[in-house]
């Protein structure tokens, strides 16, 4: 039986130029139905909210040297400190 997907984000909560796809994340035979924001500018990496990862008990590993993220104007914003290996299917 197919698991129900979470509620689709309402049009009022997103901009016109976004593409949001329903996906299922897979880790250790667990399936987590959710949504993914398509970003054609990424290069083989994807970002996921740490609070959501913690809430869903997704296994993470600590990065030895955190990666600092910068805003478009050059200001430091936050750091990537953990990573997870997750398969995704549409």
PyMOL Python script that loads the backbone (N, CA, C, O; Angstrom):
from pymol import cmd

cmd.read_pdbstr("""\
ATOM      1  N   UNK A   1       0.848  -1.181   0.000  1.00  0.00           N
ATOM      2  CA  UNK A   1       0.000   0.000   0.000  1.00  0.00           C
ATOM      3  C   UNK A   1       0.891   1.241   0.000  1.00  0.00           C
ATOM      4  O   UNK A   1       1.867   1.324   0.746  1.00  0.00           O
ATOM      5  N   UNK A   2       0.541   2.187  -0.836  1.00  0.00           N
ATOM      6  CA  UNK A   2       1.313   3.424  -0.960  1.00  0.00           C
ATOM      7  C   UNK A   2       1.033   4.337   0.228  1.00  0.00           C
ATOM      8  O   UNK A   2      -0.119   4.530   0.618  1.00  0.00           O
ATOM      9  N   UNK A   3       2.107   4.902   0.803  1.00  0.00           N
ATOM     10  CA  UNK A   3       1.957   5.806   1.942  1.00  0.00           C
ATOM     11  C   UNK A   3       1.419   7.155   1.477  1.00  0.00           C
ATOM     12  O   UNK A   3       1.775   7.616   0.393  1.00  0.00           O
ATOM     13  N   UNK A   4       0.563   7.797   2.282  1.00  0.00           N
ATOM     14  CA  UNK A   4       0.062   9.127   1.884  1.00  0.00           C
ATOM     15  C   UNK A   4       1.169  10.157   1.931  1.00  0.00           C
ATOM     16  O   UNK A   4       2.050  10.091   2.788  1.00  0.00           O
ATOM     17  N   UNK A   5       1.130  11.098   1.022  1.00  0.00           N
ATOM     18  CA  UNK A   5       2.108  12.191   0.984  1.00  0.00           C
ATOM     19  C   UNK A   5       1.644  13.294   1.925  1.00  0.00           C
ATOM     20  O   UNK A   5       0.445  13.459   2.152  1.00  0.00           O
ATOM     21  N   UNK A   6       2.593  14.050   2.472  1.00  0.00           N
ATOM     22  CA  UNK A   6       2.196  15.206   3.285  1.00  0.00           C
ATOM     23  C   UNK A   6       1.470  16.224   2.411  1.00  0.00           C
ATOM     24  O   UNK A   6       1.545  16.159   1.184  1.00  0.00           O
ATOM     25  N   UNK A   7       0.783  17.144   3.029  1.00  0.00           N
ATOM     26  CA  UNK A   7       0.056  18.171   2.286  1.00  0.00           C
ATOM     27  C   UNK A   7       1.001  18.935   1.385  1.00  0.00           C
ATOM     28  O   UNK A   7       2.094  19.317   1.802  1.00  0.00           O
ATOM     29  N   UNK A   8       0.582  19.158   0.146  1.00  0.00           N
ATOM     30  CA  UNK A   8       1.376  19.905  -0.821  1.00  0.00           C
ATOM     31  C   UNK A   8       1.435  21.361  -0.389  1.00  0.00           C
ATOM     32  O   UNK A   8       0.410  21.917   0.005  1.00  0.00           O
ATOM     33  N   UNK A   9       2.605  22.002  -0.449  1.00  0.00           N
ATOM     34  CA  UNK A   9       2.697  23.419  -0.062  1.00  0.00           C
ATOM     35  C   UNK A   9       1.736  24.270  -0.895  1.00  0.00           C
ATOM     36  O   UNK A   9       1.662  24.126  -2.115  1.00  0.00           O
ATOM     37  N   UNK A  10       1.012  25.148  -0.226  1.00  0.00           N
ATOM     38  CA  UNK A  10       0.036  25.975  -0.933  1.00  0.00           C
ATOM     39  C   UNK A  10       0.729  26.976  -1.844  1.00  0.00           C
ATOM     40  O   UNK A  10       1.864  27.377  -1.587  1.00  0.00           O
ATOM     41  N   UNK A  11       0.046  27.377  -2.904  1.00  0.00           N
ATOM     42  CA  UNK A  11       0.600  28.329  -3.868  1.00  0.00           C
ATOM     43  C   UNK A  11       0.921  29.659  -3.184  1.00  0.00           C
ATOM     44  O   UNK A  11       1.839  30.359  -3.610  1.00  0.00           O
ATOM     45  N   UNK A  12       0.188  30.018  -2.139  1.00  0.00           N
ATOM     46  CA  UNK A  12       0.447  31.290  -1.466  1.00  0.00           C
ATOM     47  C   UNK A  12       1.757  31.266  -0.686  1.00  0.00           C
ATOM     48  O   UNK A  12       2.293  32.321  -0.347  1.00  0.00           O
ATOM     49  N   UNK A  13       2.281  30.069  -0.397  1.00  0.00           N
ATOM     50  CA  UNK A  13       3.520  29.945   0.378  1.00  0.00           C
ATOM     51  C   UNK A  13       4.762  29.819  -0.484  1.00  0.00           C
ATOM     52  O   UNK A  13       5.855  29.651   0.056  1.00  0.00           O
ATOM     53  N   UNK A  14       4.638  29.892  -1.806  1.00  0.00           N
ATOM     54  CA  UNK A  14       5.803  29.740  -2.663  1.00  0.00           C
ATOM     55  C   UNK A  14       5.750  30.758  -3.789  1.00  0.00           C
ATOM     56  O   UNK A  14       4.691  31.308  -4.094  1.00  0.00           O
ATOM     57  N   UNK A  15       6.883  31.001  -4.392  1.00  0.00           N
ATOM     58  CA  UNK A  15       6.929  31.977  -5.474  1.00  0.00           C
ATOM     59  C   UNK A  15       6.564  31.315  -6.791  1.00  0.00           C
ATOM     60  O   UNK A  15       6.542  30.088  -6.885  1.00  0.00           O
ATOM     61  N   UNK A  16       6.284  32.104  -7.790  1.00  0.00           N
ATOM     62  CA  UNK A  16       5.875  31.615  -9.101  1.00  0.00           C
ATOM     63  C   UNK A  16       6.978  30.805  -9.777  1.00  0.00           C
ATOM     64  O   UNK A  16       6.681  29.869 -10.520  1.00  0.00           O
ATOM     65  N   UNK A  17       8.241  31.145  -9.536  1.00  0.00           N
ATOM     66  CA  UNK A  17       9.352  30.504 -10.231  1.00  0.00           C
ATOM     67  C   UNK A  17       9.889  29.248  -9.551  1.00  0.00           C
ATOM     68  O   UNK A  17      10.948  28.762  -9.948  1.00  0.00           O
ATOM     69  N   UNK A  18       9.224  28.711  -8.566  1.00  0.00           N
ATOM     70  CA  UNK A  18       9.712  27.512  -7.899  1.00  0.00           C
ATOM     71  C   UNK A  18       9.067  26.269  -8.505  1.00  0.00           C
ATOM     72  O   UNK A  18       7.938  26.309  -8.994  1.00  0.00           O
ATOM     73  N   UNK A  19       9.795  25.185  -8.461  1.00  0.00           N
ATOM     74  CA  UNK A  19       9.271  23.886  -8.876  1.00  0.00           C
ATOM     75  C   UNK A  19       9.400  22.962  -7.675  1.00  0.00           C
ATOM     76  O   UNK A  19      10.507  22.693  -7.208  1.00  0.00           O
ATOM     77  N   UNK A  20       8.286  22.485  -7.185  1.00  0.00           N
ATOM     78  CA  UNK A  20       8.269  21.602  -6.024  1.00  0.00           C
ATOM     79  C   UNK A  20       7.759  20.240  -6.478  1.00  0.00           C
ATOM     80  O   UNK A  20       6.678  20.134  -7.058  1.00  0.00           O
ATOM     81  N   UNK A  21       8.545  19.197  -6.209  1.00  0.00           N
ATOM     82  CA  UNK A  21       8.199  17.844  -6.638  1.00  0.00           C
ATOM     83  C   UNK A  21       7.907  16.947  -5.442  1.00  0.00           C
ATOM     84  O   UNK A  21       8.613  17.021  -4.436  1.00  0.00           O
ATOM     85  N   UNK A  22       6.888  16.107  -5.529  1.00  0.00           N
ATOM     86  CA  UNK A  22       6.703  15.096  -4.486  1.00  0.00           C
ATOM     87  C   UNK A  22       7.780  14.021  -4.645  1.00  0.00           C
ATOM     88  O   UNK A  22       7.994  13.517  -5.748  1.00  0.00           O
ATOM     89  N   UNK A  23       8.449  13.673  -3.563  1.00  0.00           N
ATOM     90  CA  UNK A  23       9.512  12.667  -3.594  1.00  0.00           C
ATOM     91  C   UNK A  23       9.391  11.765  -2.375  1.00  0.00           C
ATOM     92  O   UNK A  23       8.664  12.065  -1.428  1.00  0.00           O
ATOM     93  N   UNK A  24      10.109  10.667  -2.419  1.00  0.00           N
ATOM     94  CA  UNK A  24      10.240   9.790  -1.262  1.00  0.00           C
ATOM     95  C   UNK A  24      11.720   9.646  -0.967  1.00  0.00           C
ATOM     96  O   UNK A  24      12.499   9.277  -1.845  1.00  0.00           O
ATOM     97  N   UNK A  25      12.112   9.938   0.272  1.00  0.00           N
ATOM     98  CA  UNK A  25      13.490   9.747   0.706  1.00  0.00           C
ATOM     99  C   UNK A  25      13.604   8.352   1.294  1.00  0.00           C
ATOM    100  O   UNK A  25      12.721   7.899   2.024  1.00  0.00           O
ATOM    101  N   UNK A  26      14.702   7.672   0.971  1.00  0.00           N
ATOM    102  CA  UNK A  26      14.912   6.293   1.409  1.00  0.00           C
ATOM    103  C   UNK A  26      16.221   6.196   2.167  1.00  0.00           C
ATOM    104  O   UNK A  26      17.271   6.598   1.666  1.00  0.00           O
ATOM    105  N   UNK A  27      16.154   5.655   3.389  1.00  0.00           N
ATOM    106  CA  UNK A  27      17.369   5.420   4.165  1.00  0.00           C
ATOM    107  C   UNK A  27      17.135   4.204   5.042  1.00  0.00           C
ATOM    108  O   UNK A  27      16.183   4.162   5.823  1.00  0.00           O
ATOM    109  N   UNK A  28      18.012   3.211   4.909  1.00  0.00           N
ATOM    110  CA  UNK A  28      17.912   1.986   5.709  1.00  0.00           C
ATOM    111  C   UNK A  28      16.522   1.365   5.643  1.00  0.00           C
ATOM    112  O   UNK A  28      15.942   1.008   6.669  1.00  0.00           O
ATOM    113  N   UNK A  29      15.997   1.242   4.434  1.00  0.00           N
ATOM    114  CA  UNK A  29      14.689   0.640   4.161  1.00  0.00           C
ATOM    115  C   UNK A  29      13.512   1.427   4.736  1.00  0.00           C
ATOM    116  O   UNK A  29      12.386   0.928   4.736  1.00  0.00           O
ATOM    117  N   UNK A  30      13.748   2.642   5.223  1.00  0.00           N
ATOM    118  CA  UNK A  30      12.664   3.545   5.654  1.00  0.00           C
ATOM    119  C   UNK A  30      12.284   4.434   4.498  1.00  0.00           C
ATOM    120  O   UNK A  30      13.143   4.873   3.733  1.00  0.00           O
ATOM    121  N   UNK A  31      10.996   4.703   4.367  1.00  0.00           N
ATOM    122  CA  UNK A  31      10.503   5.593   3.322  1.00  0.00           C
ATOM    123  C   UNK A  31       9.880   6.819   3.980  1.00  0.00           C
ATOM    124  O   UNK A  31       9.033   6.698   4.866  1.00  0.00           O
ATOM    125  N   UNK A  32      10.311   8.009   3.532  1.00  0.00           N
ATOM    126  CA  UNK A  32       9.795   9.266   4.066  1.00  0.00           C
ATOM    127  C   UNK A  32       9.226  10.096   2.922  1.00  0.00           C
ATOM    128  O   UNK A  32       9.983  10.763   2.216  1.00  0.00           O
ATOM    129  N   UNK A  33       7.893  10.070   2.720  1.00  0.00           N
ATOM    130  CA  UNK A  33       7.307  10.898   1.676  1.00  0.00           C
ATOM    131  C   UNK A  33       7.399  12.374   2.053  1.00  0.00           C
ATOM    132  O   UNK A  33       7.098  12.753   3.185  1.00  0.00           O
ATOM    133  N   UNK A  34       7.816  13.201   1.101  1.00  0.00           N
ATOM    134  CA  UNK A  34       7.973  14.632   1.356  1.00  0.00           C
ATOM    135  C   UNK A  34       7.990  15.369   0.020  1.00  0.00           C
ATOM    136  O   UNK A  34       7.521  14.841  -0.989  1.00  0.00           O
ATOM    137  N   UNK A  35       8.524  16.579   0.012  1.00  0.00           N
ATOM    138  CA  UNK A  35       8.630  17.370  -1.208  1.00  0.00           C
ATOM    139  C   UNK A  35      10.050  17.872  -1.366  1.00  0.00           C
ATOM    140  O   UNK A  35      10.767  18.052  -0.382  1.00  0.00           O
ATOM    141  N   UNK A  36      10.456  18.099  -2.609  1.00  0.00           N
ATOM    142  CA  UNK A  36      11.787  18.621  -2.899  1.00  0.00           C
ATOM    143  C   UNK A  36      11.648  19.860  -3.770  1.00  0.00           C
ATOM    144  O   UNK A  36      10.817  19.904  -4.677  1.00  0.00           O
ATOM    145  N   UNK A  37      12.460  20.858  -3.488  1.00  0.00           N
ATOM    146  CA  UNK A  37      12.529  22.066  -4.290  1.00  0.00           C
ATOM    147  C   UNK A  37      13.582  21.848  -5.357  1.00  0.00           C
ATOM    148  O   UNK A  37      14.745  21.600  -5.039  1.00  0.00           O
ATOM    149  N   UNK A  38      13.193  21.937  -6.607  1.00  0.00           N
ATOM    150  CA  UNK A  38      14.115  21.741  -7.718  1.00  0.00           C
ATOM    151  C   UNK A  38      14.939  23.004  -7.922  1.00  0.00           C
ATOM    152  O   UNK A  38      14.394  24.098  -8.071  1.00  0.00           O
ATOM    153  N   UNK A  39      16.262  22.840  -7.928  1.00  0.00           N
ATOM    154  CA  UNK A  39      17.181  23.962  -8.127  1.00  0.00           C
ATOM    155  C   UNK A  39      18.173  23.562  -9.205  1.00  0.00           C
ATOM    156  O   UNK A  39      19.058  22.742  -8.962  1.00  0.00           O
ATOM    157  N   UNK A  40      18.034  24.122 -10.371  1.00  0.00           N
ATOM    158  CA  UNK A  40      18.895  23.733 -11.484  1.00  0.00           C
ATOM    159  C   UNK A  40      20.334  24.209 -11.312  1.00  0.00           C
ATOM    160  O   UNK A  40      21.189  23.863 -12.127  1.00  0.00           O
ATOM    161  N   UNK A  41      20.623  24.985 -10.282  1.00  0.00           N
ATOM    162  CA  UNK A  41      21.975  25.490 -10.066  1.00  0.00           C
ATOM    163  C   UNK A  41      22.833  24.613  -9.175  1.00  0.00           C
ATOM    164  O   UNK A  41      24.021  24.893  -9.015  1.00  0.00           O
ATOM    165  N   UNK A  42      22.279  23.564  -8.589  1.00  0.00           N
ATOM    166  CA  UNK A  42      23.084  22.712  -7.717  1.00  0.00           C
ATOM    167  C   UNK A  42      23.984  21.811  -8.542  1.00  0.00           C
ATOM    168  O   UNK A  42      23.694  21.511  -9.700  1.00  0.00           O
ATOM    169  N   UNK A  43      25.074  21.385  -7.931  1.00  0.00           N
ATOM    170  CA  UNK A  43      26.038  20.552  -8.638  1.00  0.00           C
ATOM    171  C   UNK A  43      26.286  19.259  -7.870  1.00  0.00           C
ATOM    172  O   UNK A  43      27.367  19.064  -7.313  1.00  0.00           O
ATOM    173  N   UNK A  44      25.308  18.390  -7.838  1.00  0.00           N
ATOM    174  CA  UNK A  44      25.478  17.089  -7.210  1.00  0.00           C
ATOM    175  C   UNK A  44      25.249  17.073  -5.710  1.00  0.00           C
ATOM    176  O   UNK A  44      25.359  16.014  -5.092  1.00  0.00           O
ATOM    177  N   UNK A  45      24.938  18.197  -5.111  1.00  0.00           N
ATOM    178  CA  UNK A  45      24.677  18.260  -3.685  1.00  0.00           C
ATOM    179  C   UNK A  45      23.245  18.709  -3.456  1.00  0.00           C
ATOM    180  O   UNK A  45      22.631  19.356  -4.305  1.00  0.00           O
ATOM    181  N   UNK A  46      22.734  18.353  -2.303  1.00  0.00           N
ATOM    182  CA  UNK A  46      21.396  18.802  -1.928  1.00  0.00           C
ATOM    183  C   UNK A  46      21.436  19.188  -0.458  1.00  0.00           C
ATOM    184  O   UNK A  46      22.196  18.612   0.321  1.00  0.00           O
ATOM    185  N   UNK A  47      20.632  20.143  -0.087  1.00  0.00           N
ATOM    186  CA  UNK A  47      20.588  20.600   1.296  1.00  0.00           C
ATOM    187  C   UNK A  47      19.256  20.209   1.899  1.00  0.00           C
ATOM    188  O   UNK A  47      18.228  20.201   1.221  1.00  0.00           O
ATOM    189  N   UNK A  48      19.286  19.888   3.172  1.00  0.00           N
ATOM    190  CA  UNK A  48      18.083  19.471   3.879  1.00  0.00           C
ATOM    191  C   UNK A  48      18.102  20.106   5.267  1.00  0.00           C
ATOM    192  O   UNK A  48      19.165  20.235   5.875  1.00  0.00           O
ATOM    193  N   UNK A  49      16.962  20.494   5.758  1.00  0.00           N
ATOM    194  CA  UNK A  49      16.845  21.171   7.046  1.00  0.00           C
ATOM    195  C   UNK A  49      17.227  20.238   8.196  1.00  0.00           C
ATOM    196  O   UNK A  49      16.674  19.147   8.330  1.00  0.00           O
ATOM    197  N   UNK A  50      18.176  20.679   9.020  1.00  0.00           N
ATOM    198  CA  UNK A  50      18.648  19.829  10.118  1.00  0.00           C
ATOM    199  C   UNK A  50      17.545  19.511  11.128  1.00  0.00           C
ATOM    200  O   UNK A  50      17.486  18.396  11.646  1.00  0.00           O
ATOM    201  N   UNK A  51      16.684  20.466  11.409  1.00  0.00           N
ATOM    202  CA  UNK A  51      15.580  20.217  12.358  1.00  0.00           C
ATOM    203  C   UNK A  51      14.661  19.113  11.823  1.00  0.00           C
ATOM    204  O   UNK A  51      14.218  18.252  12.583  1.00  0.00           O
ATOM    205  N   UNK A  52      14.377  19.140  10.522  1.00  0.00           N
ATOM    206  CA  UNK A  52      13.526  18.111   9.904  1.00  0.00           C
ATOM    207  C   UNK A  52      14.215  16.752   9.971  1.00  0.00           C
ATOM    208  O   UNK A  52      13.579  15.745  10.282  1.00  0.00           O
ATOM    209  N   UNK A  53      15.523  16.723   9.678  1.00  0.00           N
ATOM    210  CA  UNK A  53      16.302  15.486   9.747  1.00  0.00           C
ATOM    211  C   UNK A  53      16.246  14.910  11.158  1.00  0.00           C
ATOM    212  O   UNK A  53      16.052  13.707  11.331  1.00  0.00           O
ATOM    213  N   UNK A  54      16.413  15.757  12.159  1.00  0.00           N
ATOM    214  CA  UNK A  54      16.360  15.306  13.552  1.00  0.00           C
ATOM    215  C   UNK A  54      14.979  14.769  13.908  1.00  0.00           C
ATOM    216  O   UNK A  54      14.855  13.728  14.553  1.00  0.00           O
ATOM    217  N   UNK A  55      13.950  15.484  13.483  1.00  0.00           N
ATOM    218  CA  UNK A  55      12.564  15.068  13.761  1.00  0.00           C
ATOM    219  C   UNK A  55      12.258  13.701  13.152  1.00  0.00           C
ATOM    220  O   UNK A  55      11.537  12.903  13.750  1.00  0.00           O
ATOM    221  N   UNK A  56      12.799  13.431  11.973  1.00  0.00           N
ATOM    222  CA  UNK A  56      12.547  12.171  11.265  1.00  0.00           C
ATOM    223  C   UNK A  56      13.552  11.074  11.625  1.00  0.00           C
ATOM    224  O   UNK A  56      13.493   9.973  11.078  1.00  0.00           O
ATOM    225  N   UNK A  57      14.473  11.373  12.542  1.00  0.00           N
ATOM    226  CA  UNK A  57      15.493  10.410  12.985  1.00  0.00           C
ATOM    227  C   UNK A  57      16.320   9.856  11.827  1.00  0.00           C
ATOM    228  O   UNK A  57      16.577   8.655  11.755  1.00  0.00           O
ATOM    229  N   UNK A  58      16.729  10.737  10.929  1.00  0.00           N
ATOM    230  CA  UNK A  58      17.588  10.345   9.812  1.00  0.00           C
ATOM    231  C   UNK A  58      19.036  10.337  10.306  1.00  0.00           C
ATOM    232  O   UNK A  58      19.502  11.296  10.921  1.00  0.00           O
ATOM    233  N   UNK A  59      19.730   9.246  10.026  1.00  0.00           N
ATOM    234  CA  UNK A  59      21.124   9.117  10.468  1.00  0.00           C
ATOM    235  C   UNK A  59      22.007  10.139   9.748  1.00  0.00           C
ATOM    236  O   UNK A  59      21.937  10.289   8.528  1.00  0.00           O
ATOM    237  N   UNK A  60      22.836  10.835  10.527  1.00  0.00           N
ATOM    238  CA  UNK A  60      23.768  11.818   9.968  1.00  0.00           C
ATOM    239  C   UNK A  60      25.176  11.513  10.465  1.00  0.00           C
ATOM    240  O   UNK A  60      25.368  10.811  11.458  1.00  0.00           O
ATOM    241  N   UNK A  61      26.153  12.059   9.748  1.00  0.00           N
ATOM    242  CA  UNK A  61      27.557  11.966  10.161  1.00  0.00           C
ATOM    243  C   UNK A  61      28.115  13.373  10.219  1.00  0.00           C
ATOM    244  O   UNK A  61      27.733  14.239   9.431  1.00  0.00           O
ATOM    245  N   UNK A  62      29.034  13.597  11.170  1.00  0.00           N
ATOM    246  CA  UNK A  62      29.626  14.924  11.336  1.00  0.00           C
ATOM    247  C   UNK A  62      30.732  15.146  10.308  1.00  0.00           C
ATOM    248  O   UNK A  62      31.540  14.256  10.042  1.00  0.00           O
ATOM    249  N   UNK A  63      30.753  16.351   9.735  1.00  0.00           N
ATOM    250  CA  UNK A  63      31.801  16.752   8.800  1.00  0.00           C
ATOM    251  C   UNK A  63      33.001  17.225   9.633  1.00  0.00           C
ATOM    252  O   UNK A  63      32.831  18.055  10.526  1.00  0.00           O
ATOM    253  N   UNK A  64      34.211  16.713   9.358  1.00  0.00           N
ATOM    254  CA  UNK A  64      35.382  17.114  10.156  1.00  0.00           C
ATOM    255  C   UNK A  64      35.640  18.622  10.132  1.00  0.00           C
ATOM    256  O   UNK A  64      35.986  19.209  11.157  1.00  0.00           O
ATOM    257  N   UNK A  65      35.472  19.251   8.964  1.00  0.00           N
ATOM    258  CA  UNK A  65      35.674  20.701   8.841  1.00  0.00           C
ATOM    259  C   UNK A  65      34.396  21.325   8.299  1.00  0.00           C
ATOM    260  O   UNK A  65      34.115  21.212   7.106  1.00  0.00           O
ATOM    261  N   UNK A  66      33.611  21.987   9.158  1.00  0.00           N
ATOM    262  CA  UNK A  66      32.347  22.578   8.700  1.00  0.00           C
ATOM    263  C   UNK A  66      32.539  23.486   7.482  1.00  0.00           C
ATOM    264  O   UNK A  66      33.568  24.144   7.333  1.00  0.00           O
ATOM    265  N   UNK A  67      31.534  23.502   6.628  1.00  0.00           N
ATOM    266  CA  UNK A  67      31.549  24.315   5.403  1.00  0.00           C
ATOM    267  C   UNK A  67      30.701  25.557   5.656  1.00  0.00           C
ATOM    268  O   UNK A  67      29.501  25.451   5.908  1.00  0.00           O
ATOM    269  N   UNK A  68      31.318  26.724   5.589  1.00  0.00           N
ATOM    270  CA  UNK A  68      30.606  27.987   5.832  1.00  0.00           C
ATOM    271  C   UNK A  68      29.787  28.345   4.597  1.00  0.00           C
ATOM    272  O   UNK A  68      30.285  28.290   3.473  1.00  0.00           O
ATOM    273  N   UNK A  69      28.523  28.713   4.820  1.00  0.00           N
ATOM    274  CA  UNK A  69      27.653  29.189   3.745  1.00  0.00           C
ATOM    275  C   UNK A  69      27.624  30.707   3.767  1.00  0.00           C
ATOM    276  O   UNK A  69      27.611  31.322   4.834  1.00  0.00           O
ATOM    277  N   UNK A  70      27.614  31.299   2.599  1.00  0.00           N
ATOM    278  CA  UNK A  70      27.606  32.750   2.480  1.00  0.00           C
ATOM    279  C   UNK A  70      26.388  33.223   1.693  1.00  0.00           C
ATOM    280  O   UNK A  70      25.944  32.565   0.752  1.00  0.00           O
ATOM    281  N   UNK A  71      25.859  34.370   2.094  1.00  0.00           N
ATOM    282  CA  UNK A  71      24.782  34.998   1.336  1.00  0.00           C
ATOM    283  C   UNK A  71      25.355  35.575   0.042  1.00  0.00           C
ATOM    284  O   UNK A  71      26.571  35.662  -0.124  1.00  0.00           O
ATOM    285  N   UNK A  72      24.471  35.963  -0.863  1.00  0.00           N
ATOM    286  CA  UNK A  72      24.907  36.519  -2.146  1.00  0.00           C
ATOM    287  C   UNK A  72      25.781  37.754  -1.988  1.00  0.00           C
ATOM    288  O   UNK A  72      26.571  38.061  -2.881  1.00  0.00           O
ATOM    289  N   UNK A  73      25.658  38.481  -0.859  1.00  0.00           N
ATOM    290  CA  UNK A  73      26.462  39.690  -0.651  1.00  0.00           C
ATOM    291  C   UNK A  73      27.795  39.411   0.057  1.00  0.00           C
ATOM    292  O   UNK A  73      28.547  40.340   0.353  1.00  0.00           O
ATOM    293  N   UNK A  74      28.084  38.136   0.327  1.00  0.00           N
ATOM    294  CA  UNK A  74      29.356  37.769   0.938  1.00  0.00           C
ATOM    295  C   UNK A  74      29.322  37.595   2.442  1.00  0.00           C
ATOM    296  O   UNK A  74      30.310  37.146   3.022  1.00  0.00           O
ATOM    297  N   UNK A  75      28.205  37.939   3.104  1.00  0.00           N
ATOM    298  CA  UNK A  75      28.095  37.751   4.551  1.00  0.00           C
ATOM    299  C   UNK A  75      27.954  36.269   4.896  1.00  0.00           C
ATOM    300  O   UNK A  75      27.208  35.539   4.244  1.00  0.00           O
ATOM    301  N   UNK A  76      28.686  35.832   5.938  1.00  0.00           N
ATOM    302  CA  UNK A  76      28.545  34.450   6.412  1.00  0.00           C
ATOM    303  C   UNK A  76      27.152  34.269   7.002  1.00  0.00           C
ATOM    304  O   UNK A  76      26.639  35.149   7.693  1.00  0.00           O
ATOM    305  N   UNK A  77      26.550  33.123   6.723  1.00  0.00           N
ATOM    306  CA  UNK A  77      25.173  32.896   7.145  1.00  0.00           C
ATOM    307  C   UNK A  77      25.084  31.766   8.166  1.00  0.00           C
ATOM    308  O   UNK A  77      24.483  31.945   9.225  1.00  0.00           O
ATOM    309  N   UNK A  78      25.660  30.624   7.875  1.00  0.00           N
ATOM    310  CA  UNK A  78      25.655  29.473   8.773  1.00  0.00           C
ATOM    311  C   UNK A  78      26.702  28.488   8.268  1.00  0.00           C
ATOM    312  O   UNK A  78      27.459  28.783   7.343  1.00  0.00           O
ATOM    313  N   UNK A  79      26.732  27.327   8.883  1.00  0.00           N
ATOM    314  CA  UNK A  79      27.717  26.323   8.474  1.00  0.00           C
ATOM    315  C   UNK A  79      27.045  24.963   8.325  1.00  0.00           C
ATOM    316  O   UNK A  79      26.118  24.624   9.061  1.00  0.00           O
ATOM    317  N   UNK A  80      27.534  24.199   7.361  1.00  0.00           N
ATOM    318  CA  UNK A  80      27.103  22.809   7.222  1.00  0.00           C
ATOM    319  C   UNK A  80      28.018  21.998   8.122  1.00  0.00           C
ATOM    320  O   UNK A  80      29.238  22.017   7.955  1.00  0.00           O
ATOM    321  N   UNK A  81      27.433  21.286   9.075  1.00  0.00           N
ATOM    322  CA  UNK A  81      28.219  20.523  10.043  1.00  0.00           C
ATOM    323  C   UNK A  81      27.999  19.017   9.942  1.00  0.00           C
ATOM    324  O   UNK A  81      28.788  18.234  10.471  1.00  0.00           O
ATOM    325  N   UNK A  82      26.922  18.610   9.258  1.00  0.00           N
ATOM    326  CA  UNK A  82      26.565  17.202   9.167  1.00  0.00           C
ATOM    327  C   UNK A  82      26.164  16.860   7.738  1.00  0.00           C
ATOM    328  O   UNK A  82      25.806  17.738   6.953  1.00  0.00           O
ATOM    329  N   UNK A  83      26.227  15.578   7.413  1.00  0.00           N
ATOM    330  CA  UNK A  83      25.714  15.110   6.130  1.00  0.00           C
ATOM    331  C   UNK A  83      24.980  13.795   6.347  1.00  0.00           C
ATOM    332  O   UNK A  83      25.206  13.087   7.328  1.00  0.00           O
ATOM    333  N   UNK A  84      24.102  13.491   5.410  1.00  0.00           N
ATOM    334  CA  UNK A  84      23.355  12.234   5.429  1.00  0.00           C
ATOM    335  C   UNK A  84      23.411  11.642   4.032  1.00  0.00           C
ATOM    336  O   UNK A  84      23.417  12.368   3.038  1.00  0.00           O
ATOM    337  N   UNK A  85      23.452  10.341   3.966  1.00  0.00           N
ATOM    338  CA  UNK A  85      23.376   9.661   2.684  1.00  0.00           C
ATOM    339  C   UNK A  85      21.954   9.130   2.560  1.00  0.00           C
ATOM    340  O   UNK A  85      21.536   8.232   3.290  1.00  0.00           O
ATOM    341  N   UNK A  86      21.228   9.711   1.614  1.00  0.00           N
ATOM    342  CA  UNK A  86      19.805   9.400   1.443  1.00  0.00           C
ATOM    343  C   UNK A  86      19.529   9.215  -0.038  1.00  0.00           C
ATOM    344  O   UNK A  86      19.960  10.022  -0.861  1.00  0.00           O
ATOM    345  N   UNK A  87      18.816   8.160  -0.375  1.00  0.00           N
ATOM    346  CA  UNK A  87      18.352   7.987  -1.747  1.00  0.00           C
ATOM    347  C   UNK A  87      17.025   8.712  -1.887  1.00  0.00           C
ATOM    348  O   UNK A  87      16.277   8.858  -0.920  1.00  0.00           O
ATOM    349  N   UNK A  88      16.740   9.169  -3.112  1.00  0.00           N
ATOM    350  CA  UNK A  88      15.496   9.888  -3.361  1.00  0.00           C
ATOM    351  C   UNK A  88      14.875   9.361  -4.641  1.00  0.00           C
ATOM    352  O   UNK A  88      15.567   9.150  -5.637  1.00  0.00           O
ATOM    353  N   UNK A  89      13.572   9.150  -4.611  1.00  0.00           N
ATOM    354  CA  UNK A  89      12.873   8.762  -5.832  1.00  0.00           C
ATOM    355  C   UNK A  89      11.626   9.628  -5.993  1.00  0.00           C
ATOM    356  O   UNK A  89      11.046  10.110  -5.020  1.00  0.00           O
ATOM    357  N   UNK A  90      11.240   9.807  -7.239  1.00  0.00           N
ATOM    358  CA  UNK A  90      10.035  10.593  -7.521  1.00  0.00           C
ATOM    359  C   UNK A  90       8.858   9.700  -7.765  1.00  0.00           C
ATOM    360  O   UNK A  90       7.756  10.186  -8.018  1.00  0.00           O
TER     361      UNK A  90
END
""", "prot")
cmd.dss("prot")
cmd.show_as("cartoon", "prot")
cmd.util.cbc("prot")
cmd.orient("prot")
